[in-house]
Amino acid sequence: MLNKRLYWIDLDSKKIESSDLSGNQRMQVISNHLYEPYTLTQYADYIYWADWTTSKIERASKINGDNRTVIQEKFRTM
């Protein structure tokens, strides 16, 4: 069941991955064009993340990474 999954960023391989709640059925959700992702959240059908290098907040389908969309460009932190 895709509704009960864990999502994380693997900083070494620069990928967003997921697994079931037991750590099984591991899959890559996004494996390209991630440069320095540092935060991740999930809401409804999407995952959202920010990237230090691109200064963007993006979202994509949590199932397969499709429909990748930039939500905010050139964000800055204090």
Sine and cosine of phi, psi and omega as CSV:
sin_phi,cos_phi,sin_psi,cos_psi,sin_omega,cos_omega
0.00,0.00,0.83,-0.55,-0.06,-1.00
-0.97,0.26,-0.23,0.97,-0.01,-1.00
-0.97,0.24,-0.35,0.94,-0.04,-1.00
-0.92,-0.40,0.97,0.26,-0.05,-1.00
-0.73,-0.69,0.44,-0.90,0.13,-0.99
-0.99,-0.12,0.58,-0.81,0.03,-1.00
-0.80,-0.60,0.63,-0.78,0.03,-1.00
-0.45,-0.89,0.28,-0.96,0.10,-0.99
-0.97,-0.22,0.78,-0.62,0.15,-0.99
-1.00,-0.09,0.97,-0.24,-0.09,-1.00
-0.92,0.39,-0.55,0.83,-0.01,-1.00
-0.92,0.38,-0.69,0.72,-0.02,-1.00
-1.00,-0.09,-0.07,1.00,0.01,-1.00
0.82,0.57,0.83,0.56,0.01,-1.00
-0.70,-0.71,0.46,-0.89,0.20,-0.98
-0.96,-0.26,0.80,-0.60,-0.07,-1.00
-0.79,-0.61,0.17,-0.98,0.07,-1.00
-0.53,-0.85,0.28,-0.96,0.08,-1.00
-0.48,-0.88,0.20,-0.98,0.13,-0.99
-0.95,0.31,0.08,-1.00,-0.10,-0.99
-0.92,0.38,-0.24,0.97,0.06,-1.00
-1.00,-0.05,-0.04,1.00,-0.04,-1.00
1.00,0.04,0.10,0.99,0.03,-1.00
-0.99,-0.12,0.06,-1.00,0.01,-1.00
0.80,0.60,0.72,0.70,0.00,-1.00
-0.93,0.37,0.66,-0.75,0.03,-1.00
-0.54,-0.84,0.48,-0.88,0.09,-1.00
-0.99,0.11,0.77,-0.63,0.05,-1.00
-1.00,-0.09,-0.74,0.67,0.05,-1.00
-0.70,-0.72,0.78,-0.63,-0.05,-1.00
-0.75,-0.66,0.20,0.98,0.03,-1.00
-0.66,-0.75,0.45,-0.89,0.03,-1.00
0.86,0.52,0.58,0.81,0.21,-0.98
-0.94,-0.33,0.82,-0.57,-0.11,-0.99
-0.96,-0.29,-0.80,0.60,0.03,-1.00
-0.53,-0.85,0.88,0.48,-0.01,-1.00
-0.92,0.39,0.61,-0.79,-0.06,-1.00
-0.67,-0.74,-0.10,0.99,0.06,-1.00
-0.54,-0.84,0.50,-0.87,-0.07,-1.00
-0.53,-0.85,0.67,-0.75,0.13,-0.99
-0.60,-0.80,0.31,-0.95,-0.02,-1.00
-0.79,-0.62,0.71,-0.71,0.07,-1.00
-0.54,-0.84,0.78,-0.63,-0.02,-1.00
0.81,0.59,-0.84,-0.54,-0.09,-1.00
-1.00,-0.06,0.12,0.99,-0.14,-0.99
-0.81,-0.58,0.41,-0.91,0.24,-0.97
-0.94,-0.35,0.54,-0.84,-0.01,-1.00
-0.80,-0.60,0.63,-0.78,0.03,-1.00
-0.51,-0.86,0.33,-0.94,0.07,-1.00
-0.88,-0.47,0.45,-0.90,-0.03,-1.00
-0.75,-0.67,0.83,-0.56,-0.01,-1.00
-0.89,0.45,-0.66,0.75,-0.09,-1.00
-0.93,0.37,-0.71,0.71,-0.04,-1.00
-1.00,0.03,-0.23,0.97,-0.08,-1.00
0.82,0.57,0.67,0.74,0.00,-1.00
-0.82,-0.57,0.47,-0.88,0.24,-0.97
-0.94,-0.35,0.79,-0.61,-0.05,-1.00
-0.81,-0.59,0.25,-0.97,0.12,-0.99
-0.65,-0.76,0.37,-0.93,0.04,-1.00
-0.38,-0.93,0.27,-0.96,0.06,-1.00
-0.86,0.52,0.74,-0.67,0.01,-1.00
-0.96,0.26,-0.24,0.97,-0.02,-1.00
-0.99,0.16,-0.73,0.69,-0.11,-0.99
-0.63,-0.78,0.09,1.00,0.02,-1.00
0.99,0.15,0.07,1.00,0.01,-1.00
-0.95,0.32,0.18,-0.98,0.04,-1.00
0.84,0.55,0.67,0.75,0.03,-1.00
-0.91,0.40,0.78,-0.62,-0.11,-0.99
-0.68,-0.73,0.67,-0.74,0.11,-0.99
-0.99,0.14,0.83,-0.56,0.00,-1.00
-1.00,-0.03,-0.67,0.74,-0.02,-1.00
-0.58,-0.81,0.72,-0.69,0.07,-1.00
-0.94,-0.34,0.47,-0.88,0.09,-1.00
0.82,0.58,0.72,0.69,0.08,-1.00
-0.96,0.29,0.41,-0.91,0.02,-1.00
-0.74,-0.67,0.54,-0.84,0.07,-1.00
-0.94,-0.35,0.40,-0.92,0.02,-1.00
-1.00,0.08,0.00,0.00,0.00,0.00
